[in-house]
Amino acid sequence: MEPNEKLREQIFEIIKNQIRNNDPPETKATFDRLRKQGFDDFQTRQMIGQCLAVELFEVMKFGKPYNNARYIKNLLALPKEPFD
């Protein structure tokens, strides 16, 4: 498995856990909304994963705390790509 594939699988696992645990509830709501808009399962998880990757990057690269408010803001803006 390529490193990028492994990272994607780990991010998808986090998303699966967020949906299962309804924590934050916006993840499941976003997943359901995007699916209703016609995106397939993989596309939907990939878009949510981009929002999660923004947060992981900030934590790992800059040592900043996880910003749940920004994560939720980016989820609500999907399918627009998260740049903030």
PyRosetta script that sets phi, psi and omega in degrees:
from pyrosetta import init, pose_from_sequence

init()
pose = pose_from_sequence("MEPNEKLREQIFEIIKNQIRNNDPPETKATFDRLRKQGFDDFQTRQMIGQCLAVELFEVMKFGKPYNNARYIKNLLALPKEPFD")
pose.set_psi(1, 130.8)
pose.set_omega(1, 178.6)
pose.set_phi(2, -67.3)
pose.set_psi(2, 152.5)
pose.set_omega(2, 179.1)
pose.set_phi(3, -56.1)
pose.set_psi(3, -41.5)
pose.set_omega(3, 179.8)
pose.set_phi(4, -65.3)
pose.set_psi(4, -37.5)
pose.set_omega(4, 177.5)
pose.set_phi(5, -65.5)
pose.set_psi(5, -40.8)
pose.set_omega(5, 179.9)
pose.set_phi(6, -64.5)
pose.set_psi(6, -43.5)
pose.set_omega(6, 178.2)
pose.set_phi(7, -63.0)
pose.set_psi(7, -43.7)
pose.set_omega(7, 178.6)
pose.set_phi(8, -60.2)
pose.set_psi(8, -43.7)
pose.set_omega(8, 179.6)
pose.set_phi(9, -62.2)
pose.set_psi(9, -38.6)
pose.set_omega(9, 178.5)
pose.set_phi(10, -67.5)
pose.set_psi(10, -40.9)
pose.set_omega(10, 177.5)
pose.set_phi(11, -65.3)
pose.set_psi(11, -42.0)
pose.set_omega(11, 177.9)
pose.set_phi(12, -62.3)
pose.set_psi(12, -34.6)
pose.set_omega(12, 177.7)
pose.set_phi(13, -66.0)
pose.set_psi(13, -41.2)
pose.set_omega(13, 177.0)
pose.set_phi(14, -61.3)
pose.set_psi(14, -44.2)
pose.set_omega(14, 179.4)
pose.set_phi(15, -61.8)
pose.set_psi(15, -44.1)
pose.set_omega(15, 178.6)
pose.set_phi(16, -57.8)
pose.set_psi(16, -43.4)
pose.set_omega(16, 179.4)
pose.set_phi(17, -66.4)
pose.set_psi(17, -40.6)
pose.set_omega(17, 178.5)
pose.set_phi(18, -62.2)
pose.set_psi(18, -42.1)
pose.set_omega(18, 179.8)
pose.set_phi(19, -66.7)
pose.set_psi(19, -46.6)
pose.set_omega(19, -178.8)
pose.set_phi(20, -61.1)
pose.set_psi(20, -42.7)
pose.set_omega(20, -176.6)
pose.set_phi(21, -87.9)
pose.set_psi(21, -5.0)
pose.set_omega(21, -176.3)
pose.set_phi(22, 52.0)
pose.set_psi(22, 44.7)
pose.set_omega(22, -177.3)
pose.set_phi(23, -142.1)
pose.set_psi(23, 104.5)
pose.set_omega(23, -2.1)
pose.set_phi(24, -78.1)
pose.set_psi(24, 153.2)
pose.set_omega(24, -178.1)
pose.set_phi(25, -63.3)
pose.set_psi(25, -22.2)
pose.set_omega(25, 179.5)
pose.set_phi(26, -64.6)
pose.set_psi(26, -25.4)
pose.set_omega(26, 178.8)
pose.set_phi(27, -65.3)
pose.set_psi(27, -49.2)
pose.set_omega(27, 179.2)
pose.set_phi(28, -65.9)
pose.set_psi(28, -41.8)
pose.set_omega(28, 179.3)
pose.set_phi(29, -61.5)
pose.set_psi(29, -40.5)
pose.set_omega(29, 178.2)
pose.set_phi(30, -67.3)
pose.set_psi(30, -43.3)
pose.set_omega(30, 178.6)
pose.set_phi(31, -57.6)
pose.set_psi(31, -49.8)
pose.set_omega(31, -179.1)
pose.set_phi(32, -62.8)
pose.set_psi(32, -42.3)
pose.set_omega(32, -179.6)
pose.set_phi(33, -62.3)
pose.set_psi(33, -46.6)
pose.set_omega(33, -178.6)
pose.set_phi(34, -66.2)
pose.set_psi(34, -37.4)
pose.set_omega(34, 177.5)
pose.set_phi(35, -63.6)
pose.set_psi(35, -40.8)
pose.set_omega(35, 178.5)
pose.set_phi(36, -66.8)
pose.set_psi(36, -25.6)
pose.set_omega(36, 177.9)
pose.set_phi(37, -79.7)
pose.set_psi(37, -3.5)
pose.set_omega(37, 174.8)
pose.set_phi(38, 104.0)
pose.set_psi(38, 3.0)
pose.set_omega(38, 177.0)
pose.set_phi(39, -79.1)
pose.set_psi(39, 141.9)
pose.set_omega(39, 178.7)
pose.set_phi(40, -78.6)
pose.set_psi(40, 174.4)
pose.set_omega(40, -176.0)
pose.set_phi(41, -57.0)
pose.set_psi(41, -47.1)
pose.set_omega(41, -178.0)
pose.set_phi(42, -64.7)
pose.set_psi(42, -45.9)
pose.set_omega(42, 179.8)
pose.set_phi(43, -59.6)
pose.set_psi(43, -42.6)
pose.set_omega(43, -178.6)
pose.set_phi(44, -64.2)
pose.set_psi(44, -46.4)
pose.set_omega(44, 178.9)
pose.set_phi(45, -64.9)
pose.set_psi(45, -35.5)
pose.set_omega(45, 179.6)
pose.set_phi(46, -65.9)
pose.set_psi(46, -42.2)
pose.set_omega(46, 178.7)
pose.set_phi(47, -65.1)
pose.set_psi(47, -44.8)
pose.set_omega(47, 177.7)
pose.set_phi(48, -63.0)
pose.set_psi(48, -38.4)
pose.set_omega(48, 178.3)
pose.set_phi(49, -61.4)
pose.set_psi(49, -32.6)
pose.set_omega(49, 176.3)
pose.set_phi(50, -63.2)
pose.set_psi(50, -40.9)
pose.set_omega(50, 178.1)
pose.set_phi(51, -63.8)
pose.set_psi(51, -41.8)
pose.set_omega(51, 178.7)
pose.set_phi(52, -67.0)
pose.set_psi(52, -39.2)
pose.set_omega(52, -179.8)
pose.set_phi(53, -62.4)
pose.set_psi(53, -35.8)
pose.set_omega(53, 176.5)
pose.set_phi(54, -57.2)
pose.set_psi(54, -46.2)
pose.set_omega(54, -178.8)
pose.set_phi(55, -68.3)
pose.set_psi(55, -43.3)
pose.set_omega(55, 179.0)
pose.set_phi(56, -61.8)
pose.set_psi(56, -39.7)
pose.set_omega(56, 179.4)
pose.set_phi(57, -61.9)
pose.set_psi(57, -46.0)
pose.set_omega(57, -179.2)
pose.set_phi(58, -62.0)
pose.set_psi(58, -40.5)
pose.set_omega(58, -179.8)
pose.set_phi(59, -67.5)
pose.set_psi(59, -48.6)
pose.set_omega(59, -173.3)
pose.set_phi(60, -76.8)
pose.set_psi(60, -42.5)
pose.set_omega(60, -174.9)
pose.set_phi(61, -79.0)
pose.set_psi(61, -41.7)
pose.set_omega(61, -172.5)
pose.set_phi(62, -112.8)
pose.set_psi(62, -1.7)
pose.set_omega(62, 179.1)
pose.set_phi(63, 67.0)
pose.set_psi(63, 20.5)
pose.set_omega(63, 180.0)
pose.set_phi(64, -80.8)
pose.set_psi(64, 154.9)
pose.set_omega(64, 176.3)
pose.set_phi(65, -70.6)
pose.set_psi(65, 153.0)
pose.set_omega(65, 176.6)
pose.set_phi(66, -58.5)
pose.set_psi(66, 132.2)
pose.set_omega(66, -176.6)
pose.set_phi(67, -108.8)
pose.set_psi(67, 90.5)
pose.set_omega(67, -177.1)
pose.set_phi(68, -63.9)
pose.set_psi(68, -36.2)
pose.set_omega(68, -180.0)
pose.set_phi(69, -63.0)
pose.set_psi(69, -41.6)
pose.set_omega(69, 178.5)
pose.set_phi(70, -68.5)
pose.set_psi(70, -39.8)
pose.set_omega(70, 177.8)
pose.set_phi(71, -57.9)
pose.set_psi(71, -47.9)
pose.set_omega(71, -179.7)
pose.set_phi(72, -65.0)
pose.set_psi(72, -41.8)
pose.set_omega(72, 177.9)
pose.set_phi(73, -58.5)
pose.set_psi(73, -43.7)
pose.set_omega(73, 179.7)
pose.set_phi(74, -68.2)
pose.set_psi(74, -37.4)
pose.set_omega(74, 176.4)
pose.set_phi(75, -60.9)
pose.set_psi(75, -45.7)
pose.set_omega(75, -177.4)
pose.set_phi(76, -66.2)
pose.set_psi(76, -24.5)
pose.set_omega(76, -179.4)
pose.set_phi(77, -85.2)
pose.set_psi(77, -11.4)
pose.set_omega(77, -179.6)
pose.set_phi(78, -60.4)
pose.set_psi(78, 142.4)
pose.set_omega(78, 18.3)
pose.set_phi(79, -86.8)
pose.set_psi(79, 5.9)
pose.set_omega(79, 174.6)
pose.set_phi(80, -63.1)
pose.set_psi(80, 134.4)
pose.set_omega(80, -178.1)
pose.set_phi(81, -67.2)
pose.set_psi(81, 141.0)
pose.set_omega(81, 179.5)
pose.set_phi(82, -78.8)
pose.set_psi(82, 119.9)
pose.set_omega(82, 175.6)
pose.set_phi(83, -115.0)
pose.set_psi(83, -5.6)
pose.set_omega(83, -179.7)
pose.set_phi(84, -119.4)
pose.dump_pdb("model.pdb")
